[in-house]
């Protein structure tokens, strides 16, 4: 096998695990939460966003909180 291929490091899939100080999941951070909502207003799956299970659950919880207090819409008109 190619030596470069064997030594190549794998990039972590979850951006929150890779850089926890930069990305803070909070319901007030609407700009971050909008990245995980598609054009129809539904939440994107973890397989599409490459988030781990723990952070995907946190994102879903914070999106629901932001929708409850009208920071994010439930549907796109």
NULO-753319 format. One line per field, with one value per residue: residue number from 1; residue in one letter; x, y, z of N, C-alpha, C, O, CB in turn. Coordinates in nm, 3 decimals. Glycine has a CB too. Layout:
NULO-753319
num = c(NUM, ...) $
residu = c(a, ...) $
n.east = c(X, ...) $
n.north = c(Y, ...) $
n.up = c(Z, ...) $
ca.east = c(X, ...) $
ca.north = c(Y, ...) $
ca.up = c(Z, ...) $
c.east = c(X, ...) $
c.north = c(Y, ...) $
c.up = c(Z, ...) $
o.east = c(X, ...) $
o.north = c(Y, ...) $
o.up = c(Z, ...) $
cb.east = c(X, ...) $
cb.north = c(Y, ...) $
cb.up = c(Z, ...) $
This chain:
NULO-753319
num = c(1, 2, 3, 4, 5, 6, 7, 8, 9, 10, 11, 12, 13, 14, 15, 16, 17, 18, 19, 20, 21, 22, 23, 24, 25, 26, 27, 28, 29, 30, 31, 32, 33, 34, 35, 36, 37, 38, 39, 40, 41, 42, 43, 44, 45, 46, 47, 48, 49, 50, 51, 52, 53, 54, 55, 56, 57, 58, 59, 60, 61, 62, 63, 64, 65, 66, 67, 68, 69, 70, 71, 72, 73, 74, 75, 76, 77) $
residu = c(x, x, x, x, x, x, x, x, x, x, x, x, x, x, x, x, x, x, x, x, x, x, x, x, x, x, x, x, x, x, x, x, x, x, x, x, x, x, x, x, x, x, x, x, x, x, x, x, x, x, x, x, x, x, x, x, x, x, x, x, x, x, x, x, x, x, x, x, x, x, x, x, x, x, x, x, x) $
n.east = c(0.083, 0.027, 0.242, 0.182, -0.091, -0.144, -0.049, -0.206, -0.406, -0.727, -0.993, -1.187, -1.536, -1.742, -1.789, -1.814, -1.696, -1.436, -1.357, -1.432, -1.433, -1.478, -1.730, -2.029, -2.316, -2.619, -2.943, -2.978, -2.797, -2.863, -2.766, -2.584, -2.756, -2.922, -2.778, -2.830, -3.082, -3.295, -3.407, -3.681, -3.747, -3.713, -3.523, -3.187, -3.051, -2.825, -2.648, -2.614, -2.512, -2.286, -2.252, -2.186, -2.369, -2.431, -2.396, -2.574, -2.817, -2.814, -2.822, -3.073, -3.238, -3.186, -3.270, -3.542, -3.603, -3.542, -3.734, -3.962, -3.960, -3.978, -3.748, -3.661, -3.830, -4.105, -4.191, -4.102, -4.218) $
n.north = c(-0.120, 0.232, 0.453, 0.715, 0.709, 0.542, 0.689, 0.907, 1.124, 1.098, 1.317, 1.451, 1.389, 1.530, 1.867, 1.994, 1.829, 1.839, 2.106, 2.237, 2.484, 2.683, 2.645, 2.684, 2.539, 2.683, 2.812, 3.076, 3.135, 3.182, 3.195, 2.983, 2.766, 2.780, 2.663, 2.397, 2.350, 2.281, 2.409, 2.384, 2.404, 2.195, 1.989, 1.890, 1.563, 1.366, 1.217, 1.367, 1.608, 1.530, 1.512, 1.398, 1.167, 1.273, 1.554, 1.604, 1.556, 1.764, 1.985, 1.947, 1.980, 2.249, 2.380, 2.330, 2.471, 2.733, 2.765, 2.756, 2.999, 3.174, 3.248, 3.105, 2.996, 2.762, 2.661, 2.740, 3.015) $
n.up = c(0.000, -0.039, 0.125, 0.201, 0.209, 0.427, 0.643, 0.650, 0.830, 0.972, 0.942, 1.206, 1.223, 1.353, 1.405, 1.645, 1.833, 1.743, 1.775, 2.045, 2.184, 1.998, 1.878, 2.030, 2.142, 2.157, 2.223, 2.164, 1.971, 1.680, 1.421, 1.402, 1.446, 1.225, 1.024, 1.042, 0.954, 0.686, 0.362, 0.374, 0.635, 0.810, 1.038, 0.971, 0.912, 1.114, 0.965, 0.741, 0.833, 0.962, 1.238, 1.572, 1.783, 2.037, 2.009, 1.801, 1.924, 2.111, 1.940, 1.820, 2.044, 2.111, 1.880, 1.895, 2.128, 2.045, 1.847, 2.002, 2.144, 1.939, 1.790, 1.577, 1.283, 1.256, 1.011, 0.672, 0.501) $
ca.east = c(0.000, 0.096, 0.278, 0.110, -0.230, -0.148, -0.018, -0.300, -0.495, -0.868, -1.052, -1.305, -1.659, -1.821, -1.716, -1.822, -1.594, -1.305, -1.325, -1.542, -1.433, -1.524, -1.872, -2.109, -2.454, -2.707, -3.064, -2.968, -2.705, -2.952, -2.686, -2.532, -2.866, -2.978, -2.699, -2.880, -3.220, -3.297, -3.487, -3.821, -3.765, -3.695, -3.387, -3.108, -3.011, -2.686, -2.567, -2.587, -2.433, -2.165, -2.241, -2.197, -2.502, -2.449, -2.412, -2.696, -2.928, -2.808, -2.868, -3.218, -3.300, -3.173, -3.358, -3.678, -3.615, -3.545, -3.865, -4.064, -3.962, -3.992, -3.624, -3.657, -3.965, -4.137, -4.191, -4.062, -4.333) $
ca.north = c(0.000, 0.359, 0.498, 0.839, 0.675, 0.483, 0.789, 1.016, 1.134, 1.114, 1.437, 1.417, 1.423, 1.627, 1.992, 2.032, 1.750, 1.881, 2.240, 2.269, 2.623, 2.771, 2.628, 2.663, 2.514, 2.759, 2.848, 3.216, 3.141, 3.148, 3.179, 2.847, 2.670, 2.785, 2.574, 2.261, 2.349, 2.289, 2.518, 2.362, 2.431, 2.075, 1.969, 1.798, 1.442, 1.361, 1.161, 1.473, 1.714, 1.466, 1.535, 1.279, 1.149, 1.364, 1.692, 1.613, 1.568, 1.900, 2.076, 1.930, 2.040, 2.395, 2.427, 2.327, 2.584, 2.857, 2.772, 2.781, 3.140, 3.246, 3.292, 3.032, 2.959, 2.620, 2.634, 2.854, 3.058) $
ca.up = c(0.000, -0.044, 0.259, 0.230, 0.241, 0.560, 0.744, 0.641, 0.945, 0.942, 1.001, 1.285, 1.155, 1.427, 1.424, 1.786, 1.904, 1.696, 1.823, 2.138, 2.229, 1.891, 1.855, 2.150, 2.102, 2.243, 2.150, 2.123, 1.858, 1.569, 1.300, 1.403, 1.436, 1.090, 0.939, 1.057, 0.908, 0.540, 0.305, 0.407, 0.777, 0.892, 1.085, 0.892, 0.982, 1.157, 0.857, 0.645, 0.896, 1.015, 1.382, 1.655, 1.841, 2.149, 1.963, 1.721, 2.020, 2.166, 1.835, 1.808, 2.162, 2.105, 1.772, 1.948, 2.222, 1.968, 1.782, 2.105, 2.180, 1.811, 1.728, 1.451, 1.240, 1.244, 0.868, 0.591, 0.421) $
c.east = c(0.087, 0.121, 0.203, -0.034, -0.241, -0.128, -0.116, -0.396, -0.637, -0.923, -1.172, -1.432, -1.735, -1.739, -1.716, -1.723, -1.454, -1.263, -1.433, -1.545, -1.491, -1.675, -1.943, -2.254, -2.545, -2.828, -3.061, -2.876, -2.779, -2.873, -2.627, -2.643, -2.928, -2.901, -2.756, -3.029, -3.218, -3.393, -3.637, -3.851, -3.750, -3.548, -3.315, -3.066, -2.863, -2.596, -2.531, -2.497, -2.303, -2.144, -2.249, -2.336, -2.530, -2.475, -2.535, -2.818, -2.931, -2.859, -3.019, -3.291, -3.297, -3.257, -3.502, -3.702, -3.625, -3.677, -3.973, -4.074, -3.953, -3.862, -3.605, -3.801, -3.983, -4.135, -4.149, -4.179, -4.290) $
c.north = c(0.126, 0.409, 0.626, 0.810, 0.621, 0.588, 0.906, 1.012, 1.156, 1.234, 1.396, 1.468, 1.535, 1.754, 2.037, 1.954, 1.797, 2.016, 2.287, 2.415, 2.717, 2.765, 2.596, 2.651, 2.582, 2.804, 2.993, 3.235, 3.095, 3.124, 3.037, 2.746, 2.668, 2.696, 2.432, 2.251, 2.364, 2.398, 2.502, 2.386, 2.309, 2.057, 1.866, 1.679, 1.446, 1.305, 1.266, 1.583, 1.662, 1.496, 1.402, 1.277, 1.249, 1.507, 1.708, 1.626, 1.707, 2.002, 2.068, 1.996, 2.192, 2.453, 2.432, 2.440, 2.716, 2.874, 2.808, 2.930, 3.231, 3.309, 3.226, 2.997, 2.807, 2.578, 2.760, 2.890, 3.093) $
c.up = c(0.000, 0.097, 0.298, 0.271, 0.383, 0.669, 0.743, 0.760, 0.900, 1.014, 1.084, 1.217, 1.223, 1.452, 1.569, 1.870, 1.867, 1.756, 1.921, 2.185, 2.124, 1.873, 1.986, 2.106, 2.203, 2.161, 2.103, 2.003, 1.731, 1.441, 1.290, 1.381, 1.296, 0.993, 0.938, 1.023, 0.756, 0.493, 0.332, 0.554, 0.866, 0.928, 0.996, 0.976, 1.015, 1.048, 0.754, 0.704, 0.954, 1.164, 1.455, 1.721, 1.952, 2.103, 1.874, 1.813, 2.082, 2.065, 1.821, 1.925, 2.155, 1.991, 1.821, 2.047, 2.147, 1.894, 1.882, 2.140, 2.057, 1.762, 1.593, 1.412, 1.238, 1.097, 0.794, 0.500, 0.279) $
o.east = c(0.205, 0.031, 0.165, -0.091, -0.338, -0.185, -0.108, -0.458, -0.662, -0.902, -1.253, -1.433, -1.786, -1.633, -1.627, -1.671, -1.364, -1.145, -1.517, -1.651, -1.549, -1.740, -1.917, -2.308, -2.549, -2.815, -3.133, -2.877, -2.759, -2.910, -2.623, -2.626, -2.980, -2.955, -2.732, -3.094, -3.148, -3.452, -3.713, -3.967, -3.772, -3.459, -3.376, -3.049, -2.786, -2.479, -2.429, -2.417, -2.216, -2.030, -2.311, -2.409, -2.639, -2.567, -2.595, -2.911, -3.038, -2.931, -3.086, -3.394, -3.396, -3.308, -3.575, -3.811, -3.708, -3.726, -4.066, -4.184, -3.924, -3.866, -3.541, -3.884, -3.886, -4.082, -4.157, -4.233, -4.373) $
o.north = c(0.123, 0.409, 0.643, 0.879, 0.651, 0.576, 0.994, 0.910, 1.225, 1.250, 1.315, 1.577, 1.625, 1.748, 2.111, 2.006, 1.795, 2.036, 2.369, 2.464, 2.820, 2.868, 2.491, 2.740, 2.545, 2.831, 3.029, 3.341, 2.984, 3.038, 2.979, 2.650, 2.565, 2.658, 2.356, 2.153, 2.451, 2.469, 2.597, 2.387, 2.319, 2.105, 1.769, 1.691, 1.519, 1.341, 1.254, 1.642, 1.741, 1.505, 1.307, 1.376, 1.304, 1.573, 1.816, 1.700, 1.763, 2.095, 2.171, 2.061, 2.258, 2.564, 2.526, 2.498, 2.801, 2.986, 2.882, 2.981, 3.350, 3.414, 3.282, 2.972, 2.733, 2.472, 2.871, 2.804, 3.131) $
o.up = c(0.035, 0.181, 0.414, 0.356, 0.453, 0.777, 0.829, 0.788, 0.801, 1.135, 1.038, 1.161, 1.157, 1.513, 1.611, 1.969, 1.950, 1.784, 1.883, 2.223, 2.158, 1.855, 2.047, 2.041, 2.320, 2.042, 2.010, 1.940, 1.683, 1.361, 1.182, 1.306, 1.253, 0.889, 0.844, 1.060, 0.703, 0.574, 0.315, 0.594, 0.986, 0.856, 0.951, 1.097, 0.954, 1.040, 0.686, 0.633, 0.992, 1.210, 1.407, 1.715, 1.960, 2.152, 1.872, 1.781, 2.103, 2.101, 1.811, 1.906, 2.189, 2.003, 1.791, 2.050, 2.181, 1.878, 1.849, 2.164, 2.068, 1.698, 1.503, 1.498, 1.221, 1.063, 0.847, 0.430, 0.197) $
cb.east = c(-0.094, 0.015, 0.429, 0.113, -0.284, -0.042, 0.121, -0.378, -0.450, -0.946, -1.092, -1.293, -1.746, -1.870, -1.776, -1.963, -1.610, -1.304, -1.310, -1.534, -1.292, -1.455, -1.898, -2.089, -2.485, -2.634, -3.187, -2.918, -2.579, -3.054, -2.572, -2.459, -2.973, -2.978, -2.553, -2.856, -3.304, -3.336, -3.464, -3.861, -3.897, -3.748, -3.386, -2.985, -3.043, -2.673, -2.640, -2.718, -2.514, -2.042, -2.351, -2.084, -2.517, -2.326, -2.289, -2.710, -2.916, -2.665, -2.800, -3.255, -3.230, -3.026, -3.345, -3.706, -3.495, -3.428, -3.898, -4.032, -3.847, -4.095, -3.505, -3.569, -3.995, -4.273, -4.331, -3.933, -4.401) $
cb.north = c(0.000, 0.461, 0.522, 0.931, 0.572, 0.375, 0.841, 1.010, 1.246, 0.988, 1.540, 1.474, 1.303, 1.566, 2.101, 2.012, 1.600, 1.890, 2.338, 2.180, 2.667, 2.736, 2.516, 2.779, 2.361, 2.882, 2.824, 3.300, 3.052, 3.259, 3.284, 2.818, 2.703, 2.928, 2.571, 2.213, 2.462, 2.154, 2.526, 2.221, 2.490, 1.950, 1.922, 1.868, 1.318, 1.278, 1.046, 1.534, 1.780, 1.510, 1.631, 1.274, 1.008, 1.362, 1.736, 1.489, 1.462, 1.935, 2.044, 1.781, 1.992, 2.435, 2.336, 2.193, 2.588, 2.861, 2.639, 2.700, 3.172, 3.353, 3.262, 2.904, 3.017, 2.590, 2.587, 2.821, 3.179) $
cb.up = c(0.121, -0.125, 0.267, 0.108, 0.141, 0.572, 0.724, 0.508, 1.040, 0.978, 0.892, 1.426, 1.144, 1.561, 1.337, 1.838, 1.871, 1.545, 1.705, 2.258, 2.264, 1.762, 1.751, 2.254, 2.094, 2.307, 2.236, 2.239, 1.884, 1.547, 1.297, 1.534, 1.538, 1.039, 0.986, 1.197, 0.977, 0.480, 0.156, 0.369, 0.799, 0.819, 1.232, 0.834, 0.898, 1.282, 0.791, 0.597, 1.005, 0.936, 1.431, 1.763, 1.894, 2.239, 1.888, 1.630, 2.130, 2.207, 1.700, 1.800, 2.289, 2.088, 1.647, 2.015, 2.318, 1.869, 1.713, 2.231, 2.276, 1.825, 1.819, 1.463, 1.101, 1.306, 0.819, 0.507, 0.485) $
